[in-house]
């Protein structure tokens, strides 16, 4: 009896919270794709990515993810080339951020961004996109500034 009452209370309270103004909205869904990073040494690394295009998707990014596959990532693509700044608030895993010019060239890399940090992480120049991958992956694979990201949403794509 008490169990049923408690269950009904929890259900009613959950419905109330979901309907309350300012309640947390549903998490964004992302289109999936793949991209390749080509290094100056001629190596090619393929990543299975999610694409963040809308402002809501870009605001959410990889927040609240507890893990990410080794070959996974997220590509943030802007409508136009612009300076970019990210933070790690509500992001649970360390990330490498690859800032990408309109021609696909990696402008700069911020390695191992610290989870939950509100420090601003900035592009060294205006960019078309940012690729986030697991923290430390750039160093492990030998990916550096000047290497190239190939994806159809980046103008320099083949």
C-alpha positions in Angstrom: 0.0 0.0 0.0 2.7 2.5 1.0 4.7 1.4 -2.0 1.8 2.2 -4.4 1.2 5.6 -2.7 4.9 6.4 -3.0 5.0 5.3 -6.7 2.0 7.5 -7.5 3.6 10.5 -5.7 6.8 10.1 -7.6 4.9 9.8 -10.9 2.8 12.9 -10.2 5.8 14.9 -9.0 7.7 13.9 -12.2 4.8 15.0 -14.4 4.6 18.3 -12.4 8.3 19.0 -12.9 8.1 18.2 -16.6 5.2 20.7 -17.0 6.6 23.4 -14.8 7.9 26.6 -16.5 11.6 26.5 -17.0 11.8 22.7 -16.7 14.8 21.1 -18.3 14.1 20.6 -22.0 14.7 17.4 -23.9 18.3 16.8 -25.1 19.0 17.7 -28.7 19.3 15.0 -31.3 22.2 15.2 -33.8 22.7 14.1 -37.4 25.5 11.4 -37.7 28.2 11.5 -40.3 31.9 10.7 -40.7 34.9 12.8 -41.4 38.6 12.3 -42.0 41.6 14.1 -40.6 44.6 14.1 -43.0 48.0 14.8 -41.4 51.0 16.4 -43.1 52.7 13.0 -42.8 50.0 11.5 -45.1 48.1 9.6 -42.4 44.3 9.6 -42.5 42.1 9.1 -39.4 38.3 8.6 -39.7 35.9 9.7 -37.0 32.3 8.9 -36.6 30.8 12.2 -35.6 27.6 13.9 -34.6 27.0 17.3 -36.3 25.9 20.4 -34.3 24.3 22.9 -36.6 21.6 24.7 -34.8 22.2 27.1 -31.9 20.5 24.7 -29.5 22.6 21.8 -30.7 25.8 23.9 -30.4 24.8 25.1 -26.9 24.4 21.5 -25.7 27.3 19.9 -27.6 28.8 17.0 -25.7 27.4 18.1 -22.3 26.2 15.3 -19.9 28.0 12.5 -21.9 29.7 10.1 -19.6 31.9 8.5 -22.3 32.6 8.6 -26.0 33.9 5.9 -28.3 37.6 6.3 -29.3 36.7 7.1 -33.0 33.8 9.4 -32.1 33.4 13.2 -32.0 31.2 16.2 -32.6 31.6 18.7 -35.4 30.2 22.2 -34.7 29.7 24.1 -38.0 29.0 27.8 -38.3 27.1 29.6 -41.1 30.1 31.9 -41.5 33.7 32.1 -40.5 34.0 33.7 -37.0 36.1 33.7 -33.8 35.0 30.8 -31.6 35.1 30.3 -27.8 34.0 27.2 -25.9 33.8 26.1 -22.3 33.4 22.8 -20.5 30.5 23.5 -18.2 28.4 20.4 -17.7 30.9 18.4 -19.9 31.9 15.3 -18.1 34.8 14.0 -20.2 38.1 15.7 -21.3 38.1 16.8 -24.9 40.5 18.0 -27.6 39.1 20.9 -29.5 40.3 21.3 -33.1 39.5 24.7 -34.5 39.1 24.4 -38.3 39.4 27.2 -41.0 37.0 27.4 -43.9 39.5 25.5 -46.1 39.6 22.6 -43.6 43.0 23.4 -42.2 43.3 23.0 -38.4 44.1 26.5 -37.1 44.9 25.4 -33.5 44.2 22.6 -31.1 43.3 22.9 -27.4 44.2 19.5 -25.9 42.6 17.9 -22.9 40.1 20.5 -22.0 39.2 20.1 -18.3 35.7 18.8 -17.5 33.3 21.3 -15.8 35.7 24.2 -16.4 34.2 27.6 -17.2 37.5 28.9 -18.6 37.1 30.2 -22.2 38.9 28.2 -24.8 39.4 30.3 -27.9 40.3 29.8 -31.6 43.6 31.4 -32.6 41.8 32.9 -35.7 38.3 33.0 -37.1 37.0 29.5 -37.9 34.3 27.7 -39.8 34.1 24.6 -37.5 35.3 23.0 -34.3 35.9 19.3 -34.0 35.7 17.8 -30.5 37.3 14.4 -29.9 38.4 12.5 -26.8 41.0 14.3 -24.8 44.5 13.3 -25.7 43.5 11.7 -29.0 45.2 14.5 -31.1 48.6 13.8 -29.4 48.1 10.0 -29.7 47.4 10.2 -33.4 49.9 13.0 -34.2 47.3 15.4 -35.3 48.6 19.0 -35.4 47.8 22.5 -36.5 48.1 22.7 -40.3 46.6 19.2 -40.8 43.3 19.0 -42.6 39.7 18.1 -41.7 37.7 16.7 -44.6 33.9 16.8 -44.4 31.2 17.9 -46.9 30.1 20.8 -44.6 33.6 22.4 -44.8 34.2 24.3 -48.0 37.6 22.8 -48.6 36.3 19.3 -48.6 37.2 17.1 -51.5 
